[in-house]
Amino acid sequence: MGAGGRRDPSEYTSIICEVFYDASRRKNGVRPVVGQPFPNDMKVECAKAIRALPLGTQIKLSVVETEKEGSRPFLYSSYKWAYDIIK
C-alpha cells in the first residue's frame, strides 16, 4: 500500500457486481456476480447510491480485495468513483 493508505491503480480489477438483499445485515448489499474472479459470497464496500439501486441491478465496478483486522476479506470500491449500470 502506498503513502496515506492509497493503492496503485494497477491493483484494481474491473468486475460486474449485483445489488442483493443481505439478510445478515437486513439491508441491500453488493456482491460479485457468478463467473467473476472473486467468489459470489464476497461483499463489496461501495457508494450508498449503488446499494439504493433496485435488487438485481448489475454494475461494473473497479475493486480491490482488502480486509480489516478481525474481519473476513471483502472488496472495496471508492464511493467517489464512477460506475456503469449494466442492466
C-alpha positions in Angstrom: 0.0 0.0 0.0 1.3 3.4 -0.9 1.6 6.6 1.2 -1.5 7.6 3.0 -3.2 4.3 2.5 -3.6 4.8 -1.2 -3.2 1.9 -3.6 -1.7 1.8 -7.0 -4.4 1.9 -9.7 -2.9 -1.3 -11.2 -4.1 -3.2 -8.1 -7.8 -2.6 -9.0 -9.8 -5.1 -11.1 -12.9 -4.2 -13.1 -15.8 -6.7 -12.3 -19.5 -7.0 -12.7 -21.4 -6.9 -9.4 -25.1 -7.1 -8.4 -27.3 -5.5 -5.8 -28.8 -8.1 -3.5 -30.7 -8.2 -0.2 -28.2 -9.0 2.6 -30.3 -10.8 5.2 -27.5 -10.9 7.7 -27.4 -7.0 7.7 -31.1 -6.6 6.9 -30.3 -4.1 4.1 -29.1 -4.1 0.5 -25.6 -5.1 -0.3 -23.4 -5.6 -3.4 -21.5 -8.7 -4.4 -19.7 -10.1 -7.5 -21.9 -11.9 -10.0 -21.1 -15.6 -10.6 -18.2 -16.1 -13.0 -16.2 -13.1 -11.9 -12.6 -13.5 -10.5 -13.9 -13.2 -6.9 -16.4 -15.5 -5.0 -20.1 -14.6 -5.2 -20.3 -14.5 -1.4 -17.7 -11.7 -1.0 -19.2 -8.4 -0.1 -18.4 -5.1 -1.9 -18.0 -1.9 0.1 -19.1 0.9 -2.3 -21.3 4.0 -2.6 -24.7 4.1 -0.9 -26.2 5.2 -4.2 -25.2 1.8 -5.7 -26.8 -0.1 -2.8 -30.0 2.0 -3.3 -30.5 0.7 -6.9 -33.2 -1.9 -7.4 -32.4 -5.5 -6.4 -30.7 -7.5 -9.2 -29.2 -4.4 -10.9 -25.8 -5.2 -12.3 -23.0 -2.7 -12.1 -19.4 -2.6 -13.4 -17.0 -1.5 -10.6 -13.3 -1.2 -10.1 -12.5 -3.2 -6.9 -9.6 -4.3 -4.8 -9.5 -7.1 -2.2 -8.9 -5.9 1.3 -9.6 -6.8 4.9 -10.0 -5.0 8.2 -8.3 -6.5 11.3 -10.6 -9.2 12.7 -12.9 -9.4 9.7 -13.1 -11.5 6.6 -11.8 -10.3 3.3 -14.1 -8.0 1.2 -13.9 -5.9 -2.0 -13.6 -2.2 -1.9 -14.6 0.4 -4.5 -14.4 4.1 -3.6 -17.7 5.9 -3.3 -16.2 8.7 -5.3 -15.7 6.7 -8.5 -17.9 6.5 -11.4 -19.7 3.2 -12.2 -21.6 1.8 -15.1 -25.0 0.2 -14.8 -25.1 -3.0 -17.0 -28.7 -4.0 -16.5 
